[in-house]
């Protein structure tokens, strides 16, 4: 594990985030999970999907 994560975890223990920050993070994670679930189970509309552009051959 990267030692910077240990420093960040120690900082969070000493100075925990506010309730507002935790709520915002929870809402963002829930939205990401909802969008992923819709896409995974086939309910995401086709017009909202991104298609990869064809690869351009190198010269």
ZIRA-V724350 format. One record per residue. SS is DSSP state (@ for helix, = for strand, . for the rest). PHI is phi in radians with two decimals (NA if undefined). Layout:
BEGIN
((SS/PHI) (SS/PHI))
END
This chain:
BEGIN
((./NA) (./-1.16) (@/-1.11) (@/-1.13) (@/-1.13) (@/-1.13) (@/-1.17) (@/-1.16) (@/-1.11) (@/-1.12) (@/-1.12) (@/-1.13) (@/-1.20) (@/-1.28) (./-2.29) (./-1.15) (./-1.17) (./-1.25) (@/-1.04) (@/-1.08) (@/-1.13) (@/-1.14) (@/-1.12) (@/-1.08) (@/-1.09) (@/-1.14) (@/-1.14) (@/-1.11) (@/-1.11) (@/-1.15) (@/-1.13) (@/-1.10) (@/-1.13) (@/-1.13) (@/-1.11) (@/-1.08) (@/-1.10) (@/-1.07) (@/-1.20) (@/-1.14) (./-1.63) (./1.51) (./-1.69) (./-1.37) (./-1.17) (@/-1.12) (@/-1.20) (@/-1.68) (./-1.53) (./-1.80) (./-1.82) (./-1.23) (./-1.33) (./-1.11) (./-1.21) (./-1.59) (./-1.17) (./-1.34) (./-1.63))
END
